Amino acid sequence: MPMGIESDPPPGADLHGHDASADAVIDLRHDTDEETNGLVVRDLSAVGRHGHPLFRSLSMRAQRGDLVALCGGSPAERAAVAAVLSGVLGPHHCMLTGQLSIDSQSGSAIAELASLADPALVTDRQPWQRRIHALAIAGASGASLIALAPGTEGLSPDHALAVAKAASSLAANGRMVIVSADRAESVPGATKIVDMQAIAPSVASDPI
């Protein structure tokens, strides 16, 4: 199964002009110097209850200030990635293989460094407002990494833009923010695109 790769965009490439399906991970920044800390994922796979695969062979990196568009695959697959990266789904809930670290910490320490922005915890608002509020709650936790799933899925362009702006604001304040999306174009301002379909065929079709 191919691993995700990181590549520099062609000169002048942007979120709307680059073919996200060409690479599993596309870095849209011109400055791609790697730092010691940040999110490091290498060949990460997760298997849930009854041996059901959640996702396979995910490899990516992110640094503070990155806004990552997580697209491709199924909504359940993207939700599983967000839950694992944020520590909500850990070794006690599913079988993980590969490498996952945040700021050089791994294992149970992940849950202290990351937060899942869960819109389901917010009530009495429109879907896009719940997602923005979920980002605000996660941001207040002080977590280094924040993952929003669902992110811009199923929203109108204007509402998707509002969610993306809220996520971009957190990234601008030094967080690593991952937003799930049906299409990368619905997360304007993203510094990286992770295409789950380019990494492996969709494996999760049902909610976790």
GITASUL-V202536 format. One record per residue. N is the residue number from 1. OMEGA is omega as a letter, one per 40 degrees, with the letter a starting at -180 (none if undefined). NEAR is the number of other ideal C-beta (glycine too) atoms within 8 Angstrom. D_LAST is the distance of its C-alpha to the last C-alpha in whole Angstrom. Layout:
N	OMEGA	NEAR	D_LAST
N	OMEGA	NEAR	D_LAST
This chain:
1	a	6	23
2	i	7	24
3	i	10	23
4	i	14	23
5	i	8	27
6	a	10	28
7	i	8	31
8	i	5	34
9	i	10	34
10	i	5	37
11	i	4	40
12	a	5	39
13	i	8	36
14	a	8	33
15	a	13	30
16	a	5	31
17	a	6	34
18	a	13	32
19	a	4	30
20	a	12	26
21	a	7	26
22	a	7	29
23	i	11	27
24	i	12	23
25	a	15	24
26	i	13	27
27	a	11	29
28	i	12	31
29	i	7	33
30	i	4	37
31	a	4	36
32	i	8	34
33	a	4	35
34	i	5	33
35	a	6	33
36	a	4	32
37	a	7	30
38	i	13	26
39	i	12	23
40	i	9	24
41	i	12	21
42	i	8	22
43	a	10	21
44	i	15	17
45	i	12	15
46	i	13	12
47	a	9	11
48	a	13	8
49	i	5	9
50	i	4	12
51	a	6	12
52	a	9	10
53	i	11	10
54	i	16	8
55	a	16	11
56	i	9	15
57	i	13	18
58	i	15	18
59	i	14	21
60	i	13	22
61	i	10	24
62	i	11	25
63	i	11	28
64	a	9	28
65	i	9	29
66	i	12	27
67	a	14	24
68	i	15	22
69	i	14	21
70	a	14	17
71	a	16	18
72	a	11	17
73	a	12	15
74	i	8	12
75	i	10	10
76	i	12	7
77	i	14	9
78	i	15	11
79	i	13	8
80	i	15	7
81	a	17	11
82	a	15	12
83	i	13	10
84	a	17	11
85	a	14	15
86	i	15	15
87	i	13	14
88	i	9	12
89	a	12	10
90	a	12	13
91	i	7	15
92	a	3	14
93	a	7	11
94	i	12	10
95	a	6	14
96	i	11	15
97	a	6	18
98	a	12	20
99	i	9	21
100	i	12	20
101	i	10	22
102	a	16	23
103	i	8	27
104	i	6	28
105	a	10	25
106	i	8	23
107	a	6	21
108	a	7	20
109	a	9	22
110	a	16	20
111	i	10	18
112	a	8	22
113	a	12	22
114	a	15	19
115	i	10	18
116	i	13	14
117	a	13	16
118	a	6	14
119	a	12	15
120	a	5	14
121	a	6	16
122	a	10	19
123	i	4	21
124	i	2	24
125	i	8	24
126	a	6	23
127	a	10	20
128	i	12	22
129	i	9	23
130	a	13	20
131	i	17	19
132	i	11	22
133	i	11	23
134	i	14	19
135	a	16	21
136	i	9	24
137	i	11	22
138	i	13	21
139	a	11	24
140	a	6	26
141	a	7	24
142	a	3	26
143	i	12	23
144	a	9	24
145	i	16	21
146	i	18	19
147	i	16	16
148	i	18	15
149	e	15	12
150	a	12	13
151	a	13	16
152	a	14	19
153	i	9	17
154	a	5	19
155	i	12	22
156	i	6	25
157	a	7	27
158	a	6	29
159	i	11	26
160	i	14	24
161	i	9	27
162	i	10	27
163	a	17	23
164	i	16	25
165	i	9	28
166	i	12	26
167	i	16	24
168	i	11	27
169	i	8	29
170	i	12	27
171	i	14	27
172	i	7	31
173	i	7	31
174	i	6	30
175	i	13	26
176	a	16	24
177	i	16	21
178	a	15	19
179	i	17	18
180	a	17	15
181	i	14	17
182	a	8	18
183	a	6	22
184	a	12	23
185	a	7	26
186	i	13	24
187	i	17	24
188	a	8	28
189	i	9	29
190	i	14	26
191	i	11	28
192	i	15	25
193	i	14	23
194	a	16	20
195	a	15	20
196	a	16	17
197	i	10	19
198	i	11	22
199	a	16	20
200	i	12	18
201	i	4	18
202	a	11	14
203	a	10	12
204	a	14	9
205	a	5	9
206	i	6	6
207	a	4	4
208	none	10	0
